[in-house]
Amino acid sequence: MISEKLVEVVEKSGLKKSFIADKLGITYQGYLNKEKGKSDFTAKEISVMRDLLHMTNKEVMEIFLS
């Protein structure tokens, strides 16, 4: 499930979800909806997340493209 793995990666990063939402150009609530799978991350948002969280290609595939 997208949210479990993503939450794990975010927690390991030490970044606050509000900071990530700001970097994505969305509201905190908008981020939570995406994290919970209620709406999809755009390709640009995935790219920003990858850079912010220093994600591997494998992690990106597992979280966003499975």
Residue pairs with C-beta under 8 A, 6 or more apart in sequence:
1 37
2 35
2 37
2 63
2 64
2 66
3 35
3 36
3 37
5 59
5 62
5 63
6 35
6 63
7 35
9 53
9 55
9 59
9 63
10 17
10 20
10 35
10 53
13 52
13 53
13 54
15 52
15 53
17 28
17 31
17 32
17 35
18 28
18 31
20 31
20 49
20 52
20 53
21 27
21 28
21 30
21 31
23 48
23 52
24 31
24 45
24 48
24 49
26 34
26 45
30 39
33 39
34 40
34 41
34 45
41 49
41 64
46 60
46 64
49 55
49 64
50 60
55 63
